Amino acid sequence: MTDTTVLVLGGRGKTGRRVVRRLRERGVTVRSAGRSGEVRFDWEAPETWEPALAGADAAYLVDAQDKPGVWDAEAALGELSRLAVAGGVRRLVLLQARVTELVGGKSLIAGERAVRESGAQWTVLRPNWFFQNFDEGVLLDAVRAGEVALPAGSGREPFVDTEDVAAVAVEALLEDGHAGQTYELSGARALTLEEAVGEIARATGRDIRYVPVEHQAYVDELVRYDVPADYALFVADLVAQIRDSKNATPTDTVRQVLGREPRDFSGFVKEAAARGVWNT
Ligand SMILES: NC(=O)c1ccc[n+]([C@@H]2O[C@H](COP(=O)([O-])OP(=O)(O)OC[C@H]3O[C@@H](n4cnc5c(N)ncnc54)[C@H](OP(=O)(O)O)[C@@H]3O)[C@@H](O)[C@H]2O)c1
């Protein structure tokens, strides 16, 4: 399918960047979109949606569900899907999250229905928390500072590598057999935050600790740092999903789709430590 053109939203983000790279390696024409750059796409600027979709046969959709602010994912995904199908897009792969409960009053899977009802071939990806939160996302600064304080208790999470998420996305974008599937994507092992941070500490030889904190104390702390109260609650509720081991059972979807095991957290930690990403 090298004559395919794929629009990738969040093309510089953790999964989108890897989807772009993998598609290009397979000779696919990619329209990598973001709020700035060559292909402009902004969820808050609907006039950018149709031009971004131009010429695409398939699209990888990343929403802005976990960003602060008011956001009607269902309406936005509905309108985008409608424009996509009207413009000739035949396949939609939607990134959501393996969180089905409301967090801070928000649904992280609110966009799914619109995509399922779009008339396109659709695949939904629901990954667990990413490995890359530790080396390029929300936890990076805390790891570097030597203390990861979260209201995650001793709950477990089967963190997943965004390389695996991207590899599954590319299969769903290019190959047959994935239409109508909702893929829950996890790593092979469910880890506590203490175990995950402990692995990073050992690999770097640094004193890096996980400190469990109370839910409300965490919300109050974020608010003290000028995080809006509703967003602070959202983040704390999201972490509480780990505390309560809500999505702790590993799935074998990565193996089923890719025919190999998901990447292990230890391998990721060794590679990231060797890159020096956690050095201060
Ligand atoms: N992080 C996790 O552990 C995790 C786990 C499971 C699911 N998810 C899901 O993955 C998705 C992405 O989260 P992430 O943390 O990995 O972020 P990310 O993809 O690394 O970064 C967010 C991306 O969204 C783009 N973006 C932000 N606001 C936008 C807007 N208004 N319009 C268009 N694009 C916008 C940014 O691109 P530009 O800055 O270039 O515009 C950036 O590429 C979310 O839906 C989240 O629920 C995340």
The ligand as a Gaussian input file, in Angstrom:
#p B3LYP/6-31G(d) Opt

LIG

0 1
 N        0.668000       9.502000      27.975000
 C        0.147000       8.303000      28.229000
 O        0.640000       7.528000      29.055000
 C       -1.068000       7.862000      27.484000
 C       -1.546000       6.559000      27.701000
 C       -2.672000       6.124000      27.000000
 C       -3.294000       6.986000      26.108000
 N       -2.792000       8.246000      25.938000
 C       -3.488000       9.126000      24.994000
 O       -2.577000       9.562000      24.017000
 C       -2.999000      10.836000      23.544000
 C       -1.796000      11.711000      23.442000
 O       -1.236000      11.896000      24.715000
 P        0.330000      12.015000      24.942000
 O        0.508000      12.301000      26.384000
 O        1.057000      10.868000      24.370000
 O        0.686000      13.336000      24.134000
 P        1.601000      13.490000      22.863000
 O        0.990000      12.761000      21.704000
 O        3.014000      13.224000      23.197000
 O        1.481000      15.038000      22.666000
 C        0.265000      15.616000      22.336000
 C        0.176000      15.877000      20.828000
 O       -1.078000      16.481000      20.591000
 C       -0.872000      17.630000      19.816000
 N       -1.848000      18.631000      20.298000
 C       -1.973000      19.181000      21.520000
 N       -2.989000      20.050000      21.521000
 C       -3.513000      20.036000      20.282000
 C       -4.558000      20.742000      19.656000
 N       -5.289000      21.685000      20.293000
 N       -4.825000      20.482000      18.365000
 C       -4.098000      19.576000      17.676000
 N       -3.065000      18.877000      18.206000
 C       -2.798000      19.129000      19.498000
 C        0.555000      18.085000      20.009000
 O        1.063000      18.515000      18.779000
 P        1.611000      19.997000      18.493000
 O        2.213000      20.496000      19.785000
 O        2.615000      19.780000      17.408000
 O        0.424000      20.751000      18.064000
 C        1.272000      16.781000      20.362000
 O        1.866000      16.196000      19.223000
 C       -4.098000      11.339000      24.479000
 O       -5.341000      11.162000      23.844000
 C       -3.984000      10.403000      25.658000
 O       -5.237000      10.185000      26.281000
 C       -1.710000       8.696000      26.589000

